């Protein structure tokens, strides 16, 4: 993972701050020298040399401290470095002025050295502070992105694990049903093998996706229901109610199967009559709502065990995807169990 640095913005800040320092330093030094009755030519030479020297040192500091982040015990090193750079800048300015200025009267130069040192020290300290604050900001952004990426990878792994835990249960039931049908109804057993193959092939294609369209999810759910109808025969009936406007809505992959599987488990087990599983899907206020209802017998001992792993896994997936715990609700209306799933459309 590369460190997320906005190089273009950083270069802009470096160039802008360095040349702002150059212009301001020139204006301040030139103005002070004129105010001290120094000749204009000498003042101009002095100001230009000082401004260019400070600009060069600014670039040097940015280059030296490009990724430096001091800890609490190392700030004294920054002040020491600022003092060293200040002394170097004053020395360079003095040597160059003596070499290039046409004025032989440079008594003011030695007199002004302490003041130049203080001014240069303050400017260099400001440059260092800007550079370090920039590095701290970059480090914070980098750590946040790394944390978000790590959390996303953990979340995706958990989502994948939750999805995979649903498959063995359904697969084992289907294989047991195929074994039971081989002797008595070989044609249905063969058809069920083909249906199971299509279902698993579709499941494998969805492994890399977190969301799919409602249309694709319904088609995949139909493959699952075809297998279950072979298992339960005429006892299982399904009804779907939806408008075509919901087809393009987004829904987490394979989130309907455990809901329907839960409805079949508590609707058909220990029941000999025909059972109808009803699914209603509608879109309202940018919220996709799926209601799955099934009849059940209140006096069955299996009902006392709760809703099982299926609904728990859905609750966990919805929390990982949307950060909410109110998107799946269950209710009992007489002898009808209703699961209501709401999917925000981002």
FENSULRA-V333010 format. One record per residue. N is the residue number from 1. RES is the residue in one letter. PSI is psi in whole degrees, -180 to 180 (999 if undefined). Layout:
n: [N & N]
res: [RES & RES]
psi: [PSI & PSI]
This chain:
n: [1 & 2 & 3 & 4 & 5 & 6 & 7 & 8 & 9 & 10 & 11 & 12 & 13 & 14 & 15 & 16 & 17 & 18 & 19 & 20 & 21 & 22 & 23 & 24 & 25 & 26 & 27 & 28 & 29 & 30 & 31 & 32 & 33 & 34 & 35 & 36 & 37 & 38 & 39 & 40 & 41 & 42 & 43 & 44 & 45 & 46 & 47 & 48 & 49 & 50 & 51 & 52 & 53 & 54 & 55 & 56 & 57 & 58 & 59 & 60 & 61 & 62 & 63 & 64 & 65 & 66 & 67 & 68 & 69 & 70 & 71 & 72 & 73 & 74 & 75 & 76 & 77 & 78 & 79 & 80 & 81 & 82 & 83 & 84 & 85 & 86 & 87 & 88 & 89 & 90 & 91 & 92 & 93 & 94 & 95 & 96 & 97 & 98 & 99 & 100 & 101 & 102 & 103 & 104 & 105 & 106 & 107 & 108 & 109 & 110 & 111 & 112 & 113 & 114 & 115 & 116 & 117 & 118 & 119 & 120 & 121 & 122 & 123 & 124 & 125 & 126 & 127 & 128 & 129 & 130 & 131 & 132 & 133 & 134 & 135 & 136 & 137 & 138 & 139 & 140 & 141 & 142 & 143 & 144 & 145 & 146 & 147 & 148 & 149 & 150 & 151 & 152 & 153 & 154 & 155 & 156 & 157 & 158 & 159 & 160 & 161 & 162 & 163 & 164 & 165 & 166 & 167 & 168 & 169 & 170 & 171 & 172 & 173 & 174 & 175 & 176 & 177 & 178 & 179 & 180 & 181 & 182 & 183 & 184 & 185 & 186 & 187 & 188 & 189 & 190 & 191 & 192 & 193 & 194 & 195 & 196 & 197 & 198 & 199 & 200 & 201 & 202 & 203 & 204 & 205 & 206 & 207 & 208 & 209 & 210 & 211 & 212 & 213 & 214 & 215 & 216 & 217 & 218 & 219 & 220 & 221 & 222 & 223 & 224 & 225 & 226 & 227 & 228 & 229 & 230 & 231 & 232 & 233 & 234 & 235 & 236 & 237 & 238 & 239 & 240 & 241 & 242 & 243 & 244 & 245 & 246 & 247 & 248 & 249 & 250 & 251 & 252 & 253 & 254 & 255 & 256 & 257 & 258 & 259 & 260 & 261 & 262 & 263 & 264 & 265 & 266 & 267 & 268 & 269 & 270 & 271 & 272 & 273 & 274 & 275 & 276 & 277 & 278 & 279 & 280 & 281 & 282 & 283 & 284 & 285 & 286 & 287 & 288 & 289 & 290 & 291 & 292 & 293 & 294 & 295 & 296 & 297 & 298 & 299 & 300 & 301 & 302 & 303 & 304 & 305 & 306 & 307 & 308 & 309 & 310 & 311 & 312 & 313 & 314 & 315 & 316 & 317 & 318 & 319 & 320 & 321 & 322 & 323 & 324 & 325 & 326 & 327 & 328 & 329 & 330 & 331 & 332 & 333 & 334 & 335 & 336 & 337 & 338 & 339 & 340 & 341 & 342 & 343 & 344 & 345 & 346]
res: [X & X & X & X & X & X & X & X & X & X & X & X & X & X & X & X & X & X & X & X & X & X & X & X & X & X & X & X & X & X & X & X & X & X & X & X & X & X & X & X & X & X & X & X & X & X & X & X & X & X & X & X & X & X & X & X & X & X & X & X & X & X & X & X & X & X & X & X & X & X & X & X & X & X & X & X & X & X & X & X & X & X & X & X & X & X & X & X & X & X & X & X & X & X & X & X & X & X & X & X & X & X & X & X & X & X & X & X & X & X & X & X & X & X & X & X & X & X & X & X & X & X & X & X & X & X & X & X & X & X & X & X & X & X & X & X & X & X & X & X & X & X & X & X & X & X & X & X & X & X & X & X & X & X & X & X & X & X & X & X & X & X & X & X & X & X & X & X & X & X & X & X & X & X & X & X & X & X & X & X & X & X & X & X & X & X & X & X & X & X & X & X & X & X & X & X & X & X & X & X & X & X & X & X & X & X & X & X & X & X & X & X & X & X & X & X & X & X & X & X & X & X & X & X & X & X & X & X & X & X & X & X & X & X & X & X & X & X & X & X & X & X & X & X & X & X & X & X & X & X & X & X & X & X & X & X & X & X & X & X & X & X & X & X & X & X & X & X & X & X & X & X & X & X & X & X & X & X & X & X & X & X & X & X & X & X & X & X & X & X & X & X & X & X & X & X & X & X & X & X & X & X & X & X & X & X & X & X & X & X & X & X & X & X & X & X & X & X & X & X & X & X & X & X & X & X & X & X & X & X & X & X & X & X & X & X & X & X & X & X & X & X & X & X & X & X]
psi: [127 & 148 & 127 & 84 & 131 & 88 & -39 & -43 & -39 & -42 & -39 & -44 & -42 & -51 & -46 & -50 & -38 & -44 & -24 & -42 & -42 & -50 & -47 & -41 & -43 & -48 & -41 & -50 & -44 & -42 & -43 & -39 & -41 & -39 & -27 & 12 & 32 & 144 & 145 & -43 & -46 & -43 & -41 & -47 & -47 & -48 & -41 & -47 & -45 & -43 & -45 & -36 & -45 & -34 & -45 & -41 & -35 & -46 & -38 & -41 & -46 & -39 & -41 & -40 & 31 & -39 & 20 & 131 & 102 & 148 & -179 & -24 & -3 & 8 & -26 & -28 & -35 & -44 & -37 & -42 & -40 & -40 & -40 & -47 & -38 & -44 & -41 & -43 & -42 & -41 & -45 & -45 & -45 & -44 & -46 & -39 & -44 & -35 & -35 & -19 & 141 & -9 & 129 & -15 & 90 & 34 & -36 & -26 & -52 & -35 & -33 & -6 & -45 & -39 & -39 & -41 & -45 & -47 & -47 & -38 & -44 & -43 & -46 & -38 & -41 & -42 & -45 & -41 & -45 & -45 & -43 & -41 & -38 & -44 & -39 & -42 & -43 & -41 & -40 & -45 & -43 & -46 & -37 & -44 & -39 & -40 & -45 & -41 & -41 & -44 & -37 & -41 & -41 & -42 & -44 & -39 & -40 & -39 & -44 & -42 & -40 & -42 & -41 & -29 & -21 & -24 & -46 & -40 & -49 & -39 & -44 & -43 & -42 & -43 & -40 & -39 & -39 & -43 & -41 & -29 & -17 & -44 & -45 & -37 & 75 & -32 & -45 & -36 & -42 & -43 & -38 & -35 & -44 & -43 & -42 & -39 & -46 & -40 & -46 & -35 & -43 & -36 & -42 & -36 & -23 & -2 & -30 & -4 & 146 & -32 & 154 & 174 & 158 & -36 & -47 & -38 & -39 & -42 & -42 & -38 & -33 & -37 & -42 & -44 & -34 & -39 & -44 & -33 & -30 & -39 & -46 & -7 & -138 & -12 & -23 & 124 & 144 & 147 & 134 & 137 & 113 & 160 & 158 & -17 & -19 & -8 & -36 & -3 & 151 & 143 & 144 & 140 & 133 & 35 & -17 & -30 & -50 & -29 & -46 & -39 & -40 & -41 & -40 & -43 & -48 & -4 & -33 & -27 & 133 & 19 & 132 & -19 & 167 & 139 & 133 & 122 & 119 & 135 & 123 & 128 & 130 & 158 & 125 & 128 & 46 & 29 & 119 & 125 & 130 & 122 & 123 & 122 & 147 & 144 & 154 & 159 & 123 & -28 & 7 & 132 & -26 & -28 & -22 & -11 & -5 & -168 & -8 & -171 & -32 & -54 & -34 & -42 & -37 & -45 & -43 & -43 & -44 & -37 & -41 & -34 & -39 & -8 & 27 & 150 & 7 & 14 & -13 & 123 & 147 & 150 & 158 & 125 & 95 & -119 & 22 & 128 & 128 & 126 & 127 & 120 & 130 & 130 & 111 & 140 & 103 & 999]
